[in-house]
Amino acid sequence: MDLGENSRSFSVPIWASFHRKRKLHKLRKSIMAVRVVRLLKSMRGLCVDPAAAGVESGPVEMSIGPRKARENLNPSDQSYESRSLELKFSNNINGPIFTGIPIGEEGSTLNLHLIDPRTQNIINSGPESSAKVEIVVLEKDFTSCSGDKSLIRGDPHVTLKDGSVSVSHISFKHTRVPMRKRELRLGARAVYPYNGTRITQAVTQPFFVKDRRSMSKSQKPLTLEYEVWKMQTIGKGGPFHTRLMKENIKTVRDFLTQYFLSHEKLLSILGRGMHAKKLDAAVNTAKSKLDLKRYVYPSVHNSQQNVKSVVFTDVGEVIGVYQDGHLVSVENLSGTQKAYAMELVKTAFQNGQNIKLLDDDTFKMLCSSTSPIAVVDGANGFSFEAYCPTDTQQQPVPNAYDVPSTSIINNYDSKNQINSSPSLTIEVPDPFMYDYLNYHPLPESIWDYY
């Protein structure tokens, strides 16, 4: 049967059509492989080579300028050398670092600077001084060409300001899957080219990164506004936590204030499961993580004890009293004086009037008048030396200060109540004589401490 011209199409075997498709598939794969090879070659300039980097000796150089601009520059030209800059971390990271917690959480700072490698000066002008920088994670031995951004929590990009930027906020991701302990580095590299400028990548020394689940409560950071169950020995949802919540003790600030102003009441709230030594240990651990402020409150009607003012922290812990021109530590006070100092602090928390915040300079001067007697307070485990900066403990005590005298003052807000007396000198001026100390209200009290 003659089918005409269309008969030829039916004469082509099926296997020939399949063979043609297979050849086309192989050709596509070959073209894709060539494209991948070309892409890898073009990215070779961005690879961090361990041998070229000098893992322990120095950072890695990375050229970020356009290819044509680099080809037109003469390496022997002085203008070309001036285009070589360097990113540099201010210091290394003190590990271990835990997932989900910023690198600078423990008080350490990590800054990034753009410097001139010849002069070591920070580049604070020009377009490079405001460059956008990418923070990446590198393995200890630089086994990969490109850094891993997926381990960093949030945006890994920062922008230089006048050649510097803080990267203390950088943290590692905390996921549902526990992270094994790893030794890593942080790297920093500029993102955009700047007219052929060559910028050297910054790399930190290796440090360990651990999963936050492996942290004990004593290692975790703490602030006064954290929930009370984050303190040591206070488990979330446990009996201690339940009893504290019933008494409206919700935060670390509430707990510590109750501890110092009404110690026996706090023990009664916690019950038999909490003994005094265990409670003291929990408070010691919390205090070691906190940066407490210092306040001063005047004594008005106590001529027998000769106490002019009491110095205490923002959680009610008595540091000492100002007496006879000296700051006397709480360890050196008699029982009667300690009781009176505590009553003053309770009064300060209740009425919130005439309270002044002590700055560091004034407190250093007050500390310089005290004898560095290391007497440990059994209630909290801290010595008075811990409150005085070490640089002031070794300094000689000033002989005298010419200051005006004070009578029994009922209102310390009025300057007219201070009578000048040039002939009277005392060793250290009363902190209430300083007009630049601002009155500062304490947090509102929620208990009756009496």
ZIKA-V663760 format. One record per residue. N is the residue number from 1. RES is the residue in three letters. PSI is psi in whole degrees, 0 to 359 (none if undefined). OMEGA is omega in whole degrees, -180 to 180 (none if undefined). D_LAST is the distance of its C-alpha to the last C-alpha in Angstrom with 2 decimals. Layout:
# ZIKA-V663760
N/RES/PSI/OMEGA/D_LAST
N/RES/PSI/OMEGA/D_LAST
This chain:
# ZIKA-V663760
1/MET/125/-176/117.86
2/ASP/122/-180/117.54
3/LEU/2/177/114.14
4/GLY/213/-176/115.13
5/GLU/331/-178/112.88
6/ASN/352/-178/109.70
7/SER/335/-179/111.01
8/ARG/322/-179/109.98
9/SER/331/-180/106.25
10/PHE/349/-179/106.58
11/SER/349/180/108.43
12/VAL/125/-178/105.33
13/PRO/154/180/103.83
14/ILE/325/-178/100.17
15/TRP/331/180/99.45
16/ALA/320/177/100.44
17/SER/319/178/97.81
18/PHE/321/179/95.10
19/HIS/321/179/96.24
20/ARG/320/179/95.97
21/LYS/323/-180/92.35
22/ARG/322/177/91.40
23/LYS/318/179/92.87
24/LEU/322/178/90.88
25/HIS/317/178/87.66
26/LYS/323/179/88.38
27/LEU/318/178/89.13
28/ARG/318/179/85.81
29/LYS/321/179/83.97
30/SER/317/179/85.91
31/ILE/319/179/85.09
32/MET/320/179/81.39
33/ALA/320/179/81.48
34/VAL/319/179/83.14
35/ARG/319/179/80.49
36/VAL/317/179/77.68
37/VAL/316/179/79.43
38/ARG/320/179/79.85
39/LEU/318/179/76.19
40/LEU/322/178/75.09
41/LYS/322/179/77.44
42/SER/335/180/76.02
43/MET/0/-177/72.48
44/ARG/329/180/73.52
45/GLY/341/180/72.38
46/LEU/358/-178/68.79
47/CYS/144/176/68.70
48/VAL/101/-178/66.63
49/ASP/123/-178/69.16
50/PRO/320/-177/67.62
51/ALA/319/-179/70.56
52/ALA/332/-177/70.62
53/ALA/326/-172/66.86
54/GLY/79/-168/66.49
55/VAL/319/-177/63.43
56/GLU/342/-170/61.93
57/SER/333/-177/63.68
58/GLY/175/-178/63.07
59/PRO/179/-176/62.50
60/VAL/135/-180/64.98
61/GLU/134/-179/67.21
62/MET/123/179/67.53
63/SER/125/-178/70.02
64/ILE/3/-178/68.81
65/GLY/160/177/71.64
66/PRO/151/-176/74.42
67/ARG/317/-179/77.39
68/LYS/322/179/79.93
69/ALA/322/-180/77.86
70/ARG/324/-179/77.55
71/GLU/328/-178/81.29
72/ASN/347/-179/82.17
73/LEU/141/178/80.03
74/ASN/119/-178/81.66
75/PRO/336/180/79.44
76/SER/352/-179/81.16
77/ASP/140/-180/80.26
78/GLN/326/-180/77.53
79/SER/330/178/76.12
80/TYR/319/180/75.65
81/GLU/325/-179/73.65
82/SER/347/180/71.31
83/ARG/358/179/70.46
84/SER/114/180/68.97
85/LEU/174/-173/65.16
86/GLU/131/170/62.52
87/LEU/140/-176/59.15
88/LYS/131/174/56.80
89/PHE/143/-177/53.28
90/SER/328/-179/51.13
91/ASN/173/179/50.04
92/ASN/166/-178/50.12
93/ILE/128/177/47.56
94/ASN/107/-179/45.43
95/GLY/176/0/45.54
96/PRO/155/175/44.84
97/ILE/136/-178/44.08
98/PHE/147/-178/42.73
99/THR/142/177/43.97
100/GLY/355/-178/42.01
101/ILE/125/-180/40.00
102/PRO/150/-178/41.20
103/ILE/324/-178/42.86
104/GLY/16/-177/40.52
105/GLU/326/-176/37.29
106/GLU/15/177/36.53
107/GLY/344/178/36.90
108/SER/144/-179/40.64
109/THR/146/177/42.91
110/LEU/112/-179/46.44
111/ASN/155/179/48.66
112/LEU/132/-178/52.28
113/HIS/148/171/54.76
114/LEU/116/-173/58.37
115/ILE/161/171/60.22
116/ASP/117/-175/63.74
117/PRO/340/-180/64.79
118/ARG/320/-177/67.02
119/THR/347/-176/64.53
120/GLN/20/177/61.23
121/ASN/148/178/60.02
122/ILE/133/177/58.01
123/ILE/102/-176/60.18
124/ASN/14/178/58.22
125/SER/164/-178/61.07
126/GLY/168/-178/63.70
127/PRO/330/-179/63.54
128/GLU/334/-178/62.57
129/SER/347/177/59.31
130/SER/33/-177/58.01
131/ALA/152/174/59.49
132/LYS/131/-174/58.06
133/VAL/141/178/57.20
134/GLU/129/177/56.89
135/ILE/126/-179/54.58
136/VAL/162/178/56.13
137/VAL/130/-180/55.42
138/LEU/149/173/58.06
139/GLU/162/-177/58.78
140/LYS/319/-175/58.54
141/ASP/14/178/62.33
142/PHE/49/-177/63.16
143/THR/344/-179/65.15
144/SER/154/-178/65.14
145/CYS/324/-178/66.71
146/SER/146/-180/64.03
147/GLY/161/-179/60.27
148/ASP/117/179/58.24
149/LYS/343/-174/56.05
150/SER/340/-180/55.04
151/LEU/346/-177/52.41
152/ILE/136/-180/50.48
153/ARG/127/179/47.78
154/GLY/199/-178/48.46
155/ASP/122/-179/51.03
156/PRO/2/-177/52.57
157/HIS/139/174/53.92
158/VAL/159/-179/52.45
159/THR/129/178/54.00
160/LEU/145/173/54.38
161/LYS/114/-175/53.31
162/ASP/35/175/55.18
163/GLY/5/-177/56.11
164/SER/155/176/52.64
165/VAL/147/177/50.13
166/SER/136/177/47.01
167/VAL/23/-179/47.35
168/SER/344/-179/43.90
169/HIS/349/-177/43.23
170/ILE/135/177/46.02
171/SER/162/180/45.07
172/PHE/146/-175/47.09
173/LYS/141/175/47.33
174/HIS/112/-175/45.27
175/THR/179/179/47.30
176/ARG/330/180/47.39
177/VAL/121/-180/49.93
178/PRO/140/180/48.39
179/MET/132/177/49.79
180/ARG/158/179/51.36
181/LYS/127/-177/50.57
182/ARG/151/176/52.85
183/GLU/115/-172/53.72
184/LEU/175/172/54.21
185/ARG/160/170/54.63
186/LEU/137/175/53.88
187/GLY/155/179/56.78
188/ALA/129/-179/57.07
189/ARG/144/179/60.29
190/ALA/148/-174/61.36
191/VAL/312/-173/62.32
192/TYR/150/175/64.94
193/PRO/152/-180/67.93
194/TYR/79/175/68.15
195/ASN/45/176/71.85
196/GLY/6/179/72.63
197/THR/133/177/69.66
198/ARG/121/-178/69.09
199/ILE/129/-180/65.42
200/THR/135/-179/64.42
201/GLN/142/178/61.87
202/ALA/141/-179/58.64
203/VAL/134/178/57.60
204/THR/169/170/54.59
205/GLN/156/-179/54.73
206/PRO/149/178/54.16
207/PHE/160/-177/50.69
208/PHE/141/175/49.45
209/VAL/127/-179/48.01
210/LYS/158/176/46.20
211/ASP/139/-177/44.98
212/ARG/338/179/41.27
213/ARG/338/-179/41.21
214/SER/356/180/41.83
215/MET/140/169/38.62
216/SER/164/-179/35.88
217/LYS/330/-179/32.24
218/SER/341/-179/31.93
219/GLN/339/-174/34.76
220/LYS/144/179/33.67
221/PRO/160/-175/32.25
222/LEU/142/171/28.65
223/THR/166/-179/26.79
224/LEU/336/-177/23.23
225/GLU/0/177/24.46
226/TYR/156/177/26.12
227/GLU/149/-171/25.17
228/VAL/333/-178/22.86
229/TRP/349/177/25.76
230/LYS/354/175/27.61
231/MET/156/179/25.49
232/GLN/142/179/27.05
233/THR/354/178/26.75
234/ILE/97/-178/25.37
235/GLY/146/-180/28.54
236/LYS/125/179/29.25
237/GLY/1/-180/29.19
238/GLY/182/-178/28.26
239/PRO/320/179/25.80
240/PHE/315/-179/23.00
241/HIS/318/-180/23.66
242/THR/316/-179/23.76
243/ARG/321/180/20.41
244/LEU/319/-180/18.71
245/MET/325/177/20.54
246/LYS/330/179/19.42
247/GLU/12/178/15.74
248/ASN/28/175/17.04
249/ILE/96/-169/16.89
250/LYS/331/-174/20.39
251/THR/170/177/21.03
252/VAL/322/178/20.97
253/ARG/315/179/18.69
254/ASP/316/-177/16.10
255/PHE/311/-177/16.53
256/LEU/321/178/16.42
257/THR/318/177/13.37
258/GLN/324/-180/11.48
259/TYR/315/-175/13.36
260/PHE/330/-176/12.51
261/LEU/338/180/8.83
262/SER/70/-173/7.99
263/HIS/313/-177/11.41
264/GLU/323/179/11.45
265/LYS/321/179/10.24
266/LEU/317/177/13.01
267/LEU/322/179/15.47
268/SER/322/179/14.92
269/ILE/317/-177/15.65
270/LEU/331/176/18.71
271/GLY/190/-173/20.05
272/ARG/332/-178/22.72
273/GLY/346/-179/24.72
274/MET/113/176/22.36
275/HIS/170/-171/22.18
276/ALA/316/-178/20.38
277/LYS/321/179/23.57
278/LYS/321/178/24.37
279/LEU/318/179/21.02
280/ASP/320/180/21.44
281/ALA/320/179/24.97
282/ALA/320/179/24.01
283/VAL/320/177/21.58
284/ASN/315/180/24.35
285/THR/318/180/26.87
286/ALA/317/-178/24.88
287/LYS/327/-179/24.23
288/SER/343/-179/27.94
289/LYS/354/-173/28.86
290/LEU/147/173/26.57
291/ASP/91/-174/27.26
292/LEU/143/176/23.86
293/LYS/161/-179/23.73
294/ARG/139/-179/22.54
295/TYR/161/175/20.81
296/VAL/138/-178/20.58
297/TYR/135/-172/18.26
298/PRO/150/169/19.41
299/SER/130/-172/18.22
300/VAL/318/-168/19.55
301/HIS/26/-177/19.20
302/ASN/84/179/19.18
303/SER/337/-178/22.84
304/GLN/314/-179/22.48
305/GLN/346/179/21.10
306/ASN/36/178/23.38
307/VAL/119/-178/21.09
308/LYS/325/-179/22.28
309/SER/163/179/20.25
310/VAL/141/178/18.26
311/VAL/130/-176/19.80
312/PHE/169/180/17.97
313/THR/174/-177/18.96
314/ASP/4/171/18.32
315/VAL/13/173/16.19
316/GLY/10/179/13.79
317/GLU/126/180/15.89
318/VAL/126/175/16.50
319/ILE/317/-180/20.28
320/GLY/182/177/20.76
321/VAL/150/176/20.75
322/TYR/115/-172/23.69
323/GLN/130/177/25.00
324/ASP/41/177/28.54
325/GLY/10/-179/30.03
326/HIS/153/169/28.79
327/LEU/109/-177/26.22
328/VAL/125/-178/24.91
329/SER/157/-178/23.73
330/VAL/332/179/20.51
331/GLU/336/-177/22.87
332/ASN/8/179/24.42
333/LEU/152/174/21.38
334/SER/169/180/20.77
335/GLY/320/179/17.78
336/THR/319/-180/16.67
337/GLN/321/177/17.31
338/LYS/317/180/15.44
339/ALA/320/-180/12.24
340/TYR/320/178/12.97
341/ALA/320/179/13.89
342/MET/322/177/10.72
343/GLU/322/177/8.86
344/LEU/317/-180/11.80
345/VAL/318/178/11.53
346/LYS/320/177/8.07
347/THR/320/179/9.77
348/ALA/319/180/12.80
349/PHE/331/-176/11.56
350/GLN/314/-176/10.36
351/ASN/336/176/13.54
352/GLY/19/-179/15.92
353/GLN/153/175/18.25
354/ASN/30/178/20.38
355/ILE/131/179/19.78
356/LYS/141/178/23.01
357/LEU/124/-180/24.29
358/LEU/126/173/26.12
359/ASP/171/-174/29.54
360/ASP/320/-177/31.31
361/ASP/315/179/33.71
362/THR/320/-180/31.20
363/PHE/324/176/29.11
364/LYS/319/180/32.38
365/MET/322/177/33.19
366/LEU/321/179/29.87
367/CYS/330/-178/30.44
368/SER/343/-179/33.96
369/SER/354/-178/32.78
370/THR/150/175/30.95
371/SER/131/-178/32.86
372/PRO/76/180/33.04
373/ILE/116/-177/31.56
374/ALA/82/177/30.95
375/VAL/117/-176/28.19
376/VAL/130/177/26.61
377/ASP/122/-177/22.91
378/GLY/340/-177/22.76
379/ALA/327/-175/19.51
380/ASN/353/176/21.11
381/GLY/5/-178/24.79
382/PHE/140/175/25.29
383/SER/162/-179/26.79
384/PHE/335/178/26.26
385/GLU/333/-179/29.88
386/ALA/335/-180/29.02
387/TYR/339/-177/27.26
388/CYS/128/177/30.28
389/PRO/143/-176/33.50
390/THR/332/-178/36.32
391/ASP/343/179/38.69
392/THR/340/-177/36.64
393/GLN/334/-177/36.16
394/GLN/356/-178/39.90
395/GLN/148/178/40.46
396/PRO/149/179/41.13
397/VAL/131/178/38.55
398/PRO/149/-178/39.71
399/ASN/308/-177/40.96
400/ALA/157/174/39.57
401/TYR/132/176/38.66
402/ASP/107/-177/39.83
403/VAL/157/176/36.87
404/PRO/151/179/35.97
405/SER/166/178/33.64
406/THR/140/172/30.45
407/SER/193/177/29.39
408/ILE/111/-171/25.97
409/ILE/128/180/25.35
410/ASN/333/-180/23.17
411/ASN/110/-176/24.29
412/TYR/0/179/25.29
413/ASP/340/-174/27.08
414/SER/123/178/29.99
415/LYS/335/-177/32.72
416/ASN/346/-179/34.28
417/GLN/358/179/31.54
418/ILE/117/-178/32.68
419/ASN/128/-180/35.49
420/SER/140/178/38.16
421/SER/89/-175/39.33
422/PRO/337/-176/41.91
423/SER/346/-176/42.33
424/LEU/130/177/38.77
425/THR/143/173/38.12
426/ILE/166/-172/35.20
427/GLU/316/179/35.25
428/VAL/132/-179/32.91
429/PRO/148/177/31.98
430/ASP/132/-180/28.43
431/PRO/337/178/27.44
432/PHE/354/177/26.58
433/MET/348/-176/30.27
434/TYR/116/-178/31.32
435/ASP/337/-176/32.08
436/TYR/353/175/32.75
437/LEU/119/-176/29.15
438/ASN/143/174/28.01
439/TYR/136/-174/24.69
440/HIS/116/-179/23.09
441/PRO/145/176/20.23
442/LEU/162/174/17.79
443/PRO/147/-177/17.71
444/GLU/137/180/15.82
445/SER/145/180/12.33
446/ILE/4/179/12.34
447/TRP/163/168/8.89
448/ASP/107/-172/5.63
449/TYR/351/-177/3.78
450/TYR/none/none/0.00
